[in-house]
Amino acid sequence: MPLDFAVLDPNGRIDRYVPIGPDAHHEIVSLASQNAFEFILRFKDFYEDATVPIESFPSLSAEVAALQQTPGVSEESRRFLSRLADLIGYAAEQGRPIQAISD
């Protein structure tokens, strides 16, 4: 059961999403915690929904970029972070927040 990072359409349905599994989630949250990355830590609970508003995208993007450069990050986590960076760009273009939706 993944945690889905999603951009919703105007009707509240998922437009685009990026799933993350529990192992990659644990790795990313652990690294974010070590680096005090507050925007990524909004998603620390794998079983709880969360939202990142549009005005937080620059900070979230910076944290994602920093994690992508962290030595020793697994390939699964790197793929997720790359896809999340793309999703942040899409959400910004659409003017919509990113939702973390637990399944």
Secondary structure as a PSIPRED ss2 file (coil, helix, strand):
# PSIPRED VFORMAT (PSIPRED V4.0)

   1 M C   1.000  0.000  0.000
   2 P C   1.000  0.000  0.000
   3 L E   0.000  0.000  1.000
   4 D E   0.000  0.000  1.000
   5 F E   0.000  0.000  1.000
   6 A E   0.000  0.000  1.000
   7 V E   0.000  0.000  1.000
   8 L E   0.000  0.000  1.000
   9 D C   1.000  0.000  0.000
  10 P C   1.000  0.000  0.000
  11 N C   1.000  0.000  0.000
  12 G C   1.000  0.000  0.000
  13 R C   1.000  0.000  0.000
  14 I E   0.000  0.000  1.000
  15 D E   0.000  0.000  1.000
  16 R E   0.000  0.000  1.000
  17 Y E   0.000  0.000  1.000
  18 V E   0.000  0.000  1.000
  19 P E   0.000  0.000  1.000
  20 I E   0.000  0.000  1.000
  21 G C   1.000  0.000  0.000
  22 P H   0.000  1.000  0.000
  23 D H   0.000  1.000  0.000
  24 A H   0.000  1.000  0.000
  25 H H   0.000  1.000  0.000
  26 H H   0.000  1.000  0.000
  27 E H   0.000  1.000  0.000
  28 I H   0.000  1.000  0.000
  29 V H   0.000  1.000  0.000
  30 S H   0.000  1.000  0.000
  31 L H   0.000  1.000  0.000
  32 A H   0.000  1.000  0.000
  33 S H   0.000  1.000  0.000
  34 Q H   0.000  1.000  0.000
  35 N C   1.000  0.000  0.000
  36 A C   1.000  0.000  0.000
  37 F C   1.000  0.000  0.000
  38 E C   1.000  0.000  0.000
  39 F C   1.000  0.000  0.000
  40 I H   0.000  1.000  0.000
  41 L H   0.000  1.000  0.000
  42 R H   0.000  1.000  0.000
  43 F H   0.000  1.000  0.000
  44 K C   1.000  0.000  0.000
  45 D C   1.000  0.000  0.000
  46 F C   1.000  0.000  0.000
  47 Y C   1.000  0.000  0.000
  48 E C   1.000  0.000  0.000
  49 D C   1.000  0.000  0.000
  50 A E   0.000  0.000  1.000
  51 T E   0.000  0.000  1.000
  52 V E   0.000  0.000  1.000
  53 P C   1.000  0.000  0.000
  54 I H   0.000  1.000  0.000
  55 E H   0.000  1.000  0.000
  56 S H   0.000  1.000  0.000
  57 F H   0.000  1.000  0.000
  58 P H   0.000  1.000  0.000
  59 S H   0.000  1.000  0.000
  60 L H   0.000  1.000  0.000
  61 S H   0.000  1.000  0.000
  62 A H   0.000  1.000  0.000
  63 E H   0.000  1.000  0.000
  64 V H   0.000  1.000  0.000
  65 A H   0.000  1.000  0.000
  66 A H   0.000  1.000  0.000
  67 L H   0.000  1.000  0.000
  68 Q H   0.000  1.000  0.000
  69 Q C   1.000  0.000  0.000
  70 T C   1.000  0.000  0.000
  71 P C   1.000  0.000  0.000
  72 G C   1.000  0.000  0.000
  73 V C   1.000  0.000  0.000
  74 S C   1.000  0.000  0.000
  75 E H   0.000  1.000  0.000
  76 E H   0.000  1.000  0.000
  77 S H   0.000  1.000  0.000
  78 R H   0.000  1.000  0.000
  79 R H   0.000  1.000  0.000
  80 F H   0.000  1.000  0.000
  81 L H   0.000  1.000  0.000
  82 S H   0.000  1.000  0.000
  83 R H   0.000  1.000  0.000
  84 L H   0.000  1.000  0.000
  85 A H   0.000  1.000  0.000
  86 D H   0.000  1.000  0.000
  87 L H   0.000  1.000  0.000
  88 I H   0.000  1.000  0.000
  89 G H   0.000  1.000  0.000
  90 Y H   0.000  1.000  0.000
  91 A H   0.000  1.000  0.000
  92 A H   0.000  1.000  0.000
  93 E H   0.000  1.000  0.000
  94 Q H   0.000  1.000  0.000
  95 G C   1.000  0.000  0.000
  96 R C   1.000  0.000  0.000
  97 P C   1.000  0.000  0.000
  98 I E   0.000  0.000  1.000
  99 Q E   0.000  0.000  1.000
 100 A E   0.000  0.000  1.000
 101 I E   0.000  0.000  1.000
 102 S E   0.000  0.000  1.000
 103 D C   1.000  0.000  0.000
